[in-house]
């Protein structure tokens, strides 16, 4: 079927597809889930903050007076997802919430329908495989946030909150 594609790329593609389906399944199941439970020893609240670097994380923890388990990290579409500070955070038991914006580091927007239509060999498709490889190689649970606040004008890859359709966002996420 994919004789022209290497075994590594097939495995990576399969892993990316599986991860996407798992995230979609978890999201869908969350809609019908029972109301959230109150925090307890068995079900603690996760304290979180922006975690751009080790010193920022340590500063947040000093201010709060306790461990900040959840770390929000903001990235552009084509930026390297993890650095040494994120590896330190992983190694010290922090959980990363990785926000990936649909714009390149040069600020050029990437349309949601282009992401949804990406095919093997396309630059966007290769970008997604690269992201999947980085996440897999990170070796820890990472929560992905695609285009934080998609309804906000500054997050909209079309340049106006009315230009992009919700269905395009959903298709790009899938």
N, C-alpha and C positions, 0 to 999 in steps of 0.2 A: 504494500500500500504506500509506504513512504520510503521506497528504495533509494531515493536521492537524498534523504535526510539521515544524518548520523544517528547512531543509537543514543548518544548523549543528548542530542536535540530532541529526539522522540521522548526520552525520559523526562527531560526538562519541560517539554510541552505538556506531557501527561501530568507532571507534578503541578504545573501552573493551572491546568484545567481542573484538576482535583481540588486544589486550594480554592479556586474561584467557586466551584460547586459547593464546597464545604461552607465557605463564607456565606454564599447565597442561602444555603439550607439553614444555617444558624440564624441568619437574619429573618428568614421567613418563619422559622419556628418561634422566634422571639415575639412575633406579632400576636401569636395565639397563646403565649405562655401565661401562666398564672401571675397574679400580681407579685411584685418583688417582695422578698422577705426582709424583715428588719435585720439590721446588722447584729451579728452575734460572733462568738468565738469561732464557730464553724462557718460563718458566712460574713467575714469582715468587710468593712468599707475600704475601698482602695483610695488612699490619698494620692492626688496627682498634681503635677505642675509641668510647665514647659521645661524640657530637659536638653537644652542646646549643648551643654558641655558639663564636664565633671564638676568644675568649680560652681557653676550655676546650681547644679543638683545639690551639692553640699551646702551652699548658701540657703537654698529653699528649706532643706532639712534643719538647718540651724534656726531659721526663723520660726518654722512650724513646731520645732521641738520634738519631732518624731520623723521616722523614715517616710520618704515620699516614694511609694512603690510604683505609681504610674507616671510615665514620662512622655510628654507630647513632643514630638519632633516634626518639624516642618521641612519638606523637601520639594524641589521643583521636579518636573517629569524626568529630566535627563541628569539630575545630580546623583552623585554617589550616595547611597542610602545610609551607610553606616561608617563611622569613624572610630578612632581609638577610644573616645569618650563613651560612645554607645556600646562598644565591646566591654569597657569597664562596667558600665551600668548593667549589662547582661550578666557579667561575671559576679556582680554583687547582688543579684536577684531582683533587679528592677525590671518592670515590664514596659516595653516601648509601644506607644501609639503613634504610628507613622502616618502623617498626613502628606499625601502626594498630590500636588496641584497639576492640573493639565495645562501647563505652560513650561516652556524651556527656560534654562537659566538666563538666556538672553532676553527673557520676558515675552517671546513670541508665543501666542496662544496655540493650543492644540484643540481642535474642535472635537466634541464628544462623538459626533457621528463618524469622524475619521478614526477614532480609537476603536469604535464598534466595528467598523468595516475593515480593519487591518487584517492582512493576510500574510502567510509565511513569505518571507523575503522582503516585506515592507519594512521601512525604518521603524515605524511605530510598533509593529509586531516584534521586531528585534529588541526594541526598548523594553517591551513587556517581558520578553524572555529574560533579558538582563536583570530586570527588577525581581523576577521570580527566582532567578539563580542567587541573587544577593540575599534575598529573604531566606531561602532554603539554607544557604551556607552560613547565615548568621547563627543558626543553631539554637534558637530560642523562640518562644511564642511571641509573635509581633501582631498587633492589631493594625489593620490598614484602614485609613480614612481617605477615601477618594474625593478630591476637590471639596475640602471643608466648606460648609455653608454654600452649596451650589446655587442657592437662590440669590445670593449677594452679588451685586454688580461687579465687584472686584474679583470674584471667583469665577464669573461666567466667561468661558473662552470665546464667546461671541461678542463680548464687549458691552452687552446690555442685558439686564436680567429678563427682558422680554424676548430676546432673540433666540435663545436656546430653549428647546422643548424638554419637559420632564422625561419624555420617552427616550430622548437622545442621551440624557444622563444615565438612565437605567441601562440602556444598551451598552454604553461605554463601561459601566461598572461591571457588567456581566462579562 
